[in-house]
Amino acid sequence: MSTPPTVRPRNAAPTCAMWAATTPAGPSRRMRTWVPVGSMRVGAFTLRPYWGGSVPAVVNPLSGADRAWCGGRMTQTVEPATSTASRIPALPGLDATWRLARDGYLFGTRGFRDVDADAFRTRLLGRAVVVARGAEAAHVFGTPDAFSRTGAIPRSVMHLLQDEGSVQQLEGPRHEARKRLMLDLAQEERGGLVVAFREAWPQVAAEHAHRPVPVRQVASLALTRAALAWVGIRTEPADERALCEDFDAMVSRAAAIGPLNWAARLRRRRTEAWAREVVRDLRRQGDRATVAGRLAHHTEDGRLLDESVAAIELLNLLRPTVAVARFIAFAVHALHRHPDWASQIRGGEPAATRWTADEIRRFSPFFPMIGGIATRPIELHGARLAQGQWVMLDLYGTDHSAELWERPDVFNPGRFATASPMTVVAQGVGDPLAAHRCPGEQATADLLVATLELLTQGPEYAVPEQDLRISLRRLPAEPEDRMLVVFGG
């Protein structure tokens, strides 16, 4: 009897099917051997596997036994017989780390092209992974409680963007309760954040007038000022600038390796020390009225959050807000390249403004991928993936997939006259509370709308001659000359 096709053709309708397990899979047998941490040479860099000891054992989709790097340990697991991950085509080669370093945001897109499917198996730093894109993958990844983020990204990245004890490192009821808190805080007085940004933008623009300046530098400082005002924290101008630089480094160096990443982590430690002092002051003052005060006095299991954890979560409100500066740089780039849409926004058309904001989020390279560890058996592209499988959803590839978007590589805000902005996965998928969607996504959209109005109706600026190309190999991406502008020019 012939075997049915196991990988959905690109032009087929998404099945959006989930497999309901009726019997639990048996436990994997583990054999652990202590070995030296290995390394891989990619161009001028030496990449070292560094996943930390808390990473769960990974079920191998490539063969009956797998070796997954975990700190200095190599964990060997035996794949349960119920897994059919081998039905997903494998990317040629033993390990694709060098391809990721070479291709950047196009790592997934080129891999899907090579296997002629919307999912492929490979290894990154020796660890087996399934990479997928498209509607079905987004649906599966967005299913509540189907994936855990613990162990899904390198610790060097996690320490810069989240750190130990944050909401993304929790599981079960504690994760749900903390996520609800962070979502409530992110949504609370969201309009106040936008108002504060509208006030900060012309102030910061005036401070940088009459000389070329990267627009991300201006936007980061304006967003830092606005975010601090939104959560109810007052700082001196010098501290404000230092925080701005630290927040920017956390994002800019998250994908870096070696000294650049280490320097950014030192900045992170300095900022966490500042945040702990803020939490202590808020608790001494009894402030429960502000966003920061609510967080400082939040309790779990009848006790206040640990001071360090409260400080980390405070940064998890501030840092993502400042990261919107990268979208703002792409907004300036888009308006410069597409003056027809700038004219419509300048004419006061609300629909054109919102559509352009959504298209900037879809079109621009922001997060390349998100990762998760399957918490139960799942079905993806005709294959059954076992619990413990590492899966990565290609966000950039999904936002540029011809399956979902007509002429996806063309900047066209008009597509959102009929398309839903929820189809954009630049900041994750699924329900913000139960799945892997950024709680601040709506705030990002609102800030971009305000930015487009400020750029077309606020302080005048000029775009000097420069290299406007955007390399998709750089993580995170930005225009080659950093999108220079001259305010008052």
C-alpha positions as CSV (number, residue, x, y, z in Angstrom):
1,M,0.0,0.0,0.0
2,S,1.4,3.4,-1.0
3,T,2.3,6.0,1.6
4,P,0.1,9.1,1.4
5,P,1.8,12.5,0.9
6,T,3.2,13.8,4.2
7,V,4.1,17.4,3.4
8,R,1.4,19.9,2.3
9,P,2.1,21.5,-1.1
10,R,2.6,25.3,-0.8
11,N,-0.6,26.1,-2.7
12,A,-2.8,23.8,-0.6
13,A,-5.2,25.3,1.9
14,P,-4.0,25.1,5.5
15,T,-5.5,22.3,7.5
16,C,-5.1,24.0,10.9
17,A,-5.6,20.5,12.4
18,M,-4.4,19.6,15.9
19,W,-3.9,16.0,17.0
20,A,-5.5,15.1,20.3
21,A,-3.3,12.6,22.2
22,T,-5.4,9.7,23.6
23,T,-2.6,7.9,25.3
24,P,0.5,9.5,26.9
25,A,3.8,8.8,25.2
26,G,6.2,6.8,27.2
27,P,9.2,8.5,28.9
28,S,12.3,8.9,26.8
29,R,15.4,7.0,27.9
30,R,18.3,9.3,28.6
31,M,22.0,8.6,28.6
32,R,24.0,11.6,29.7
33,T,27.7,12.0,29.1
34,W,29.8,14.9,30.2
35,V,31.8,16.3,27.3
36,P,33.6,19.6,26.6
37,V,31.5,22.3,25.1
38,G,32.1,22.2,21.3
39,S,32.4,25.0,18.8
40,M,31.7,25.7,15.2
41,R,33.6,28.1,12.9
42,V,31.4,30.3,10.7
43,G,33.3,32.9,8.7
44,A,35.3,35.0,11.1
45,F,33.2,33.9,14.1
46,T,33.5,30.9,16.5
47,L,30.0,29.8,17.5
48,R,29.7,28.0,20.8
49,P,26.6,26.0,21.9
50,Y,25.3,27.6,25.1
51,W,21.9,26.5,26.1
52,G,22.1,26.2,29.8
53,G,21.4,23.3,32.1
54,S,17.6,24.0,32.4
55,V,16.9,23.0,28.8
56,P,14.6,19.9,28.7
57,A,15.7,16.9,26.8
58,V,14.9,17.2,23.1
59,V,13.3,14.5,21.0
60,N,15.1,13.9,17.8
61,P,13.2,14.3,14.5
62,L,16.2,13.1,12.5
63,S,16.9,9.6,13.8
64,G,16.2,7.2,16.6
65,A,18.7,8.9,18.9
66,D,19.8,12.5,19.3
67,R,22.4,14.5,21.0
68,A,21.3,17.9,22.2
69,W,23.8,20.4,23.6
70,C,22.9,21.7,27.1
71,G,25.6,23.8,28.7
72,G,28.6,21.5,28.8
73,R,26.3,18.4,28.7
74,M,25.3,16.3,25.8
75,T,21.9,14.7,26.4
76,Q,21.0,11.6,24.3
77,T,17.3,10.8,24.0
78,V,15.4,8.0,22.3
79,E,12.5,9.1,20.1
80,P,9.1,7.6,21.1
81,A,7.7,5.3,18.4
82,T,4.6,7.6,18.0
83,S,6.7,10.4,16.4
84,T,6.6,10.7,12.7
85,A,8.7,13.9,12.4
86,S,10.8,12.2,9.7
87,R,8.0,12.9,7.3
88,I,9.1,16.6,7.3
89,P,11.9,17.0,4.7
90,A,15.4,17.5,6.1
91,L,17.6,20.4,5.0
92,P,20.8,19.2,3.3
93,G,23.8,19.1,5.6
94,L,24.5,18.0,9.1
95,D,24.0,21.3,10.8
96,A,22.6,24.6,9.5
97,T,24.2,27.0,12.0
98,W,26.4,28.4,9.3
99,R,23.4,29.0,7.1
100,L,21.6,30.9,9.8
101,A,24.7,33.1,10.3
102,R,24.9,33.6,6.5
103,D,21.2,34.1,5.6
104,G,19.8,36.0,8.6
105,Y,16.1,36.7,8.1
106,L,16.1,34.6,4.9
107,F,17.3,31.5,6.7
108,G,13.8,30.0,6.7
109,T,12.8,31.2,3.3
110,R,15.8,29.7,1.6
111,G,15.4,26.5,3.5
112,F,11.8,26.2,2.5
113,R,12.8,26.8,-1.1
114,D,15.5,24.1,-0.9
115,V,13.1,21.4,0.4
116,D,10.1,22.7,-1.6
117,A,7.9,22.7,1.5
118,D,6.7,25.0,4.3
119,A,8.7,23.1,7.0
120,F,12.1,21.5,7.3
121,R,14.2,19.6,9.8
122,T,17.8,20.5,10.6
123,R,20.2,21.1,13.5
124,L,21.3,24.4,15.0
125,L,24.4,24.2,17.1
126,G,24.0,20.4,17.0
127,R,20.4,20.5,18.4
128,A,17.6,19.1,16.3
129,V,14.9,21.5,15.3
130,V,11.9,21.8,13.0
131,V,11.5,25.2,11.3
132,A,8.1,26.1,9.8
133,R,6.1,29.0,8.3
134,G,2.6,29.8,7.1
135,A,-0.9,29.7,8.3
136,E,-0.9,26.1,9.6
137,A,2.3,26.6,11.5
138,A,1.1,29.9,13.0
139,H,-2.1,28.2,14.1
140,V,-0.3,25.3,15.7
141,F,2.2,27.6,17.4
142,G,-0.6,29.9,18.6
143,T,-2.5,27.1,20.3
144,P,-2.7,27.8,24.0
145,D,-0.2,25.8,26.1
146,A,1.1,23.8,23.1
147,F,4.6,25.2,23.5
148,S,6.9,26.3,26.3
149,R,9.6,29.0,25.8
150,T,11.8,27.6,28.5
151,G,14.9,26.3,26.7
152,A,13.7,27.5,23.3
153,I,16.3,30.3,22.8
154,P,20.0,30.5,23.7
155,R,20.6,31.7,27.2
156,S,22.8,34.6,25.8
157,V,19.6,35.9,24.1
158,M,17.3,35.1,27.0
159,H,19.4,37.0,29.5
160,L,19.4,40.1,27.4
161,L,15.7,40.1,26.5
162,Q,13.9,38.4,29.5
163,D,16.3,37.0,32.1
164,E,15.7,34.4,34.8
165,G,12.4,34.6,36.7
166,S,10.5,36.6,34.1
167,V,7.1,35.7,32.8
168,Q,8.5,33.9,29.8
169,Q,10.5,31.5,32.0
170,L,7.4,30.3,34.0
171,E,5.1,27.4,33.4
172,G,1.5,26.5,34.2
173,P,-0.7,28.6,36.5
174,R,2.1,30.8,37.6
175,H,2.9,31.7,34.0
176,E,-0.8,32.4,33.2
177,A,-1.2,34.6,36.3
178,R,2.0,36.6,35.6
179,K,1.1,36.9,31.9
180,R,-2.3,38.3,32.8
181,L,-0.6,40.8,35.0
182,M,1.9,41.9,32.3
183,L,-0.9,42.1,29.7
184,D,-3.1,44.2,32.0
185,L,-0.2,46.5,32.7
186,A,0.8,46.8,29.0
187,Q,-2.8,47.7,28.2
188,E,-3.4,50.0,31.1
189,E,-3.6,53.7,30.1
190,R,-2.1,52.8,26.7
191,G,-3.4,56.1,25.5
192,G,-1.3,57.8,28.1
193,L,1.8,56.2,26.6
194,V,1.0,57.5,23.1
195,V,0.3,61.0,24.5
196,A,3.6,61.0,26.3
197,F,5.4,60.0,23.1
198,R,3.7,62.7,21.1
199,E,5.0,65.2,23.7
200,A,8.5,63.7,23.8
201,W,9.1,63.5,20.0
202,P,9.3,67.3,19.2
203,Q,11.4,67.8,22.4
204,V,14.0,65.2,21.4
205,A,13.9,66.3,17.8
206,A,14.7,69.9,18.8
207,E,17.6,68.6,20.9
208,H,19.1,67.0,17.8
209,A,18.2,69.7,15.3
210,H,20.4,70.9,12.4
211,R,22.7,67.9,12.1
212,P,22.4,64.4,10.7
213,V,21.3,61.9,13.3
214,P,20.1,58.3,13.1
215,V,16.3,58.5,13.5
216,R,16.5,55.4,15.8
217,Q,18.6,57.4,18.2
218,V,15.9,60.1,18.4
219,A,13.1,57.6,18.6
220,S,14.8,55.6,21.3
221,L,15.2,58.6,23.6
222,A,11.6,59.8,22.9
223,L,10.3,56.3,23.7
224,T,12.4,56.0,26.8
225,R,11.1,59.4,28.1
226,A,7.5,58.4,27.2
227,A,7.8,54.9,28.7
228,L,9.1,56.3,32.0
229,A,6.3,58.8,32.2
230,W,3.8,56.1,31.4
231,V,4.8,53.8,34.2
232,G,5.2,56.7,36.6
233,I,9.0,56.9,37.1
234,R,10.9,60.2,37.2
235,T,14.6,60.3,36.3
236,E,17.3,62.9,35.7
237,P,18.1,63.6,32.0
238,A,21.5,61.9,32.4
239,D,19.9,58.7,33.8
240,E,17.3,58.9,31.1
241,R,19.9,58.8,28.3
242,A,21.9,56.0,30.0
243,L,18.7,53.9,30.3
244,C,18.0,54.6,26.6
245,E,21.4,53.4,25.6
246,D,21.1,50.3,27.8
247,F,17.7,49.4,26.4
248,D,18.9,49.8,22.9
249,A,21.9,47.6,23.5
250,M,19.8,44.8,24.9
251,V,18.0,44.6,21.5
252,S,20.9,45.5,19.2
253,R,23.3,42.9,20.7
254,A,20.8,40.0,21.4
255,A,22.0,38.1,18.4
256,A,25.7,39.0,18.9
257,I,28.2,36.5,20.2
258,G,31.3,37.0,22.3
259,P,32.4,40.4,23.6
260,L,29.6,42.5,22.1
261,N,27.0,40.3,23.8
262,W,28.9,40.2,27.1
263,A,29.1,44.0,27.1
264,A,25.4,44.3,26.6
265,R,24.8,41.8,29.4
266,L,26.8,44.1,31.7
267,R,24.6,46.9,30.7
268,R,21.6,44.7,31.5
269,R,23.0,44.0,35.0
270,R,23.4,47.8,35.6
271,T,19.9,48.5,34.5
272,E,18.5,45.7,36.7
273,A,20.3,47.3,39.7
274,W,18.5,50.6,38.8
275,A,15.2,48.8,38.5
276,R,15.6,47.1,41.9
277,E,16.2,50.5,43.5
278,V,13.1,51.8,41.9
279,V,11.1,48.8,43.2
280,R,12.4,49.4,46.7
281,D,11.5,53.1,46.6
282,L,8.0,52.3,45.3
283,R,7.4,49.9,48.1
284,R,8.7,52.3,50.7
285,Q,6.4,55.0,49.4
286,G,3.4,52.7,49.2
287,D,2.8,53.7,45.6
288,R,0.0,51.5,44.1
289,A,-1.5,54.1,41.8
290,T,1.1,54.0,38.9
291,V,1.8,51.2,36.5
292,A,5.2,50.7,38.2
293,G,3.7,50.9,41.6
294,R,1.1,48.2,40.8
295,L,3.9,45.9,39.6
296,A,6.1,46.6,42.7
297,H,3.2,45.6,45.0
298,H,2.0,42.6,43.0
299,T,1.7,39.4,45.0
300,E,1.9,35.8,44.1
301,D,0.8,33.1,46.6
302,G,0.2,35.8,49.1
303,R,3.7,37.3,48.9
304,L,5.2,40.2,47.1
305,L,7.2,39.3,44.1
306,D,10.9,38.9,44.8
307,E,12.6,42.3,44.4
308,S,14.8,41.0,41.6
309,V,11.8,39.5,39.7
310,A,9.8,42.7,40.0
311,A,12.7,44.6,38.7
312,I,13.1,42.3,35.7
313,E,9.4,42.6,34.9
314,L,9.6,46.3,35.1
315,L,12.3,46.2,32.4
316,N,10.1,43.9,30.4
317,L,7.6,46.8,30.2
318,L,10.2,49.4,29.3
319,R,12.6,47.6,27.0
320,P,10.0,46.5,24.4
321,T,8.5,50.0,24.3
322,V,12.0,51.4,23.4
323,A,12.4,48.6,20.8
324,V,9.6,50.2,18.8
325,A,12.3,52.7,17.7
326,R,13.4,50.1,15.1
327,F,9.9,50.1,13.5
328,I,10.1,53.9,13.6
329,A,13.3,53.9,11.5
330,F,11.5,51.6,9.0
331,A,8.6,54.1,9.0
332,V,10.9,57.0,8.0
333,H,12.4,54.7,5.3
334,A,8.9,53.7,4.0
335,L,7.6,57.3,3.8
336,H,10.8,58.4,2.0
337,R,10.5,55.5,-0.5
338,H,6.7,55.8,-0.9
339,P,5.8,59.6,-0.9
340,D,2.3,58.8,-2.2
341,W,1.4,57.2,1.1
342,A,3.0,60.0,3.0
343,S,0.8,62.4,1.1
344,Q,-2.4,60.5,2.0
345,I,-1.4,60.5,5.7
346,R,-0.5,64.2,5.5
347,G,-4.0,64.7,4.1
348,G,-5.5,63.3,7.3
349,E,-6.8,60.0,6.1
350,P,-7.1,57.8,9.2
351,A,-7.5,54.6,7.3
352,A,-4.3,55.2,5.3
353,T,-2.4,55.9,8.5
354,R,-3.5,52.7,10.2
355,W,-2.9,50.6,7.0
356,T,0.6,52.0,6.6
357,A,1.4,51.3,10.3
358,D,0.2,47.7,9.8
359,E,2.2,47.3,6.5
360,I,5.3,48.6,8.2
361,R,5.0,45.9,10.9
362,R,4.4,43.2,8.2
363,F,7.0,44.3,5.7
364,S,9.9,45.3,7.9
365,P,12.4,42.8,9.4
366,F,11.9,42.8,13.1
367,F,11.9,39.4,15.0
368,P,13.2,36.8,12.6
369,M,11.8,33.7,14.4
370,I,10.3,32.6,17.7
371,G,11.0,29.2,19.3
372,G,9.1,26.8,21.5
373,I,9.4,23.3,23.1
374,A,6.3,21.2,22.4
375,T,4.6,20.5,25.7
376,R,2.6,17.6,24.2
377,P,2.5,15.7,20.9
378,I,1.4,18.0,18.0
379,E,0.7,17.6,14.4
380,L,2.3,19.8,11.8
381,H,2.3,19.4,8.0
382,G,1.2,15.8,8.2
383,A,3.9,14.8,10.8
384,R,3.4,14.0,14.4
385,L,5.9,15.8,16.6
386,A,6.6,14.4,20.0
387,Q,6.5,16.2,23.3
388,G,9.9,17.9,23.8
389,Q,10.4,18.7,20.2
390,W,12.1,22.1,19.5
391,V,10.1,24.1,16.9
392,M,10.8,27.5,15.4
393,L,8.2,29.6,13.6
394,D,9.7,31.8,10.9
395,L,8.0,35.1,11.6
396,Y,9.6,37.0,8.7
397,G,9.0,34.2,6.3
398,T,5.3,34.0,7.3
399,D,4.8,37.7,6.9
400,H,6.4,37.4,3.4
401,S,4.6,34.2,2.4
402,A,2.8,34.1,-0.9
403,E,0.3,31.7,0.7
404,L,-1.0,34.5,3.0
405,W,-0.2,37.7,1.1
406,E,-0.6,38.8,-2.5
407,R,2.8,40.0,-3.8
408,P,4.3,39.8,-0.3
409,D,7.6,41.5,-1.2
410,V,5.8,44.7,-2.4
411,F,5.1,47.5,0.2
412,N,1.4,48.1,-0.2
413,P,-0.6,49.4,2.8
414,G,-3.8,49.2,0.7
415,R,-3.8,45.4,1.3
416,F,-5.2,46.1,4.8
417,A,-8.4,47.5,3.3
418,T,-9.5,43.8,3.4
419,A,-6.7,42.0,5.3
420,S,-6.8,41.7,9.1
421,P,-3.9,43.1,11.0
422,M,-4.0,40.1,13.2
423,T,-2.6,38.1,10.3
424,V,0.7,40.0,10.8
425,V,2.9,37.8,13.0
426,A,5.9,40.3,13.4
427,Q,5.5,40.1,17.2
428,G,4.2,36.6,17.7
429,V,1.1,34.5,17.1
430,G,-2.0,33.5,19.0
431,D,-3.8,35.1,21.9
432,P,-1.5,37.5,23.9
433,L,-2.6,35.8,27.2
434,A,-2.5,32.2,26.3
435,A,0.0,31.9,23.5
436,H,3.1,33.6,22.0
437,R,1.9,37.0,21.0
438,C,3.6,40.1,22.4
439,P,1.4,41.8,25.1
440,G,2.5,45.2,23.7
441,E,1.6,44.6,20.1
442,Q,-1.4,47.0,20.2
443,A,0.7,49.6,21.8
444,T,3.3,49.2,19.0
445,A,0.6,49.8,16.4
446,D,-0.7,52.9,18.2
447,L,2.8,54.3,18.6
448,L,3.4,53.7,14.8
449,V,0.2,55.6,14.0
450,A,1.3,58.5,16.2
451,T,4.8,58.4,14.5
452,L,3.4,58.5,11.0
453,E,1.3,61.6,12.0
454,L,4.3,63.2,13.6
455,L,6.5,62.5,10.6
456,T,4.0,64.1,8.2
457,Q,2.5,66.9,10.4
458,G,5.1,67.4,13.2
459,P,8.6,68.8,13.2
460,E,10.0,69.2,9.7
461,Y,12.9,67.0,8.7
462,A,15.0,66.2,5.7
463,V,16.6,62.9,4.5
464,P,20.2,63.5,3.4
465,E,21.8,61.4,0.7
466,Q,22.8,58.0,2.1
467,D,22.7,54.3,1.6
468,L,19.1,53.2,2.2
469,R,19.7,49.5,1.5
470,I,18.6,47.0,4.2
471,S,20.7,43.9,4.6
472,L,18.6,40.9,5.7
473,R,21.8,39.2,6.9
474,R,22.1,41.6,9.9
475,L,20.2,40.7,13.0
476,P,18.5,42.9,13.9
477,A,18.3,44.7,10.6
478,E,18.3,48.4,9.8
479,P,19.2,50.6,6.8
480,E,22.9,50.6,6.0
481,D,23.5,54.2,7.0
482,R,21.1,53.9,10.0
483,M,18.4,56.1,8.4
484,L,19.9,59.5,8.9
485,V,17.6,62.6,9.2
486,V,18.1,66.3,9.8
487,F,15.4,68.0,11.9
488,G,14.7,71.6,11.2
489,G,16.3,71.2,7.9
